[in-house]
Amino acid sequence: MNNRIRELRIKHNLKQEELALHINTSQQTISRLERGEYVPTVDIIIDLANYFKVSVDYLLNLSDSKYLYEEKVSIQKFCIEDCDFIKEYMILNEDNQITIRLLIERLYSLQEKWQ
């Protein structure tokens, strides 16, 4: 579990002190957790899982799946709804696929510019 907490903290660009503030504990507790010197309480495990939006099973090394159930459902729904679009895209020749990707990139940059 200690490696996963450290990896998540670094991925989120947090110092130990910042993570400690978010889950209402001390920097020393986070440090000891990451070194494997402290077995966290259930409350700390739940707070960490909620903060990082990962499953408790992932934190406890019981699963390699980071995602919470709700996020899995959302991803599955997205895949089902956009399956037809992806099939149609795959039928296009390579030049047209490149055109679609360039168009998406351009639309994204315009959207970011105007937000």
N, C-alpha and C positions, 0 to 999 in steps of 0.2 A: 504494500500500500504506500509506503514512504516514497518510492520512486514515482508513482503516479501523481501524488500530490505535488511533488517538486516539478515534474514535467508540466502539469497543468498551470502551476503558478508561473513558471517561466514562459509558457506559451501565452499567458495573459499579461505578460510583462509586468508582473507584480513583485515587489519586495516582500520579504517575510512579514515585515511590520504592516504593510498594506493589507495583506491577506488576513492577518490577525485582526485588524480593525473590522474588516468585512464580516468576519464570523464571530466577533466578540470574544476573542481570546488573546493570549499574549504572543509576542514574537518568539519567546523562548519555547512555548508550546509548539509552534510551527517548526522551529529549528529541531527540536527533539523528535517531532513526528517524522520529519524528512530524514533524520539520521537513524530512524528505527528504534529510538530509545524510549518511546512513549506510545502506549496503546491508548488511542483516543476513546472518549466516551461516545456513546451512541449519538448524543446531541451534536458533538463536533463532526462526526461522520455525516450526519444528515445535513448540517449546515454547509459543509464542504460540497456535498453532492448538489445541494440546491444552488449554491453560489456558482459552481462551475457548470451547472446544468448537465450533469452526468448521473448515471445510476450509482446507487450505493454498491451494487455488485461490481461495477467497474473499479471503484475506489478500493474495494477489498480484494481485488484480483480474482474475483469469482467469474468474471466475464470480460471478454475483450471488446464488448459493445459499449461504447461510451454513452449512447443516446438513451434518453428516457423514452418510455413507451409512447407518450404523446408525440414526440418528435418522429419516431418511427412511423406512426400512423400518418403524420403529415407528409413524410417523404414518400410513403407508399401511395398516398392519394395523388401527389404530384406526378409520380411515375405513370399512374393509370391515366390521368387526365391528359398528359402530354405525349403519350405513346404514339398516337396517330401523327402528331407533328414530327416526331423523331423518325418514324417510318418513312414519311414523305421526304424528309431531309436526306435520308440514306439512299433514296432512289435517285436523287439528283447526281449529275456528273460532278467531277472534282471542281471544275471552274465555278459551277453554280453554288456548290457548298462553300467555296472560298468567298463568293459574293455575299452569301447569307451571313457568314461569320463577320465579314467587314461591316456589313450593314448593322448587325447587332452591336459591334464595338462602337460604331459611330453614334447610334441611338443612345447607347449607355453614356458615352462622353457628353452628349448634348443634355441628357437628363441630369447628369451630375453638375454640369455648368449652370443649369437653371434652378437648381434646388438650393 
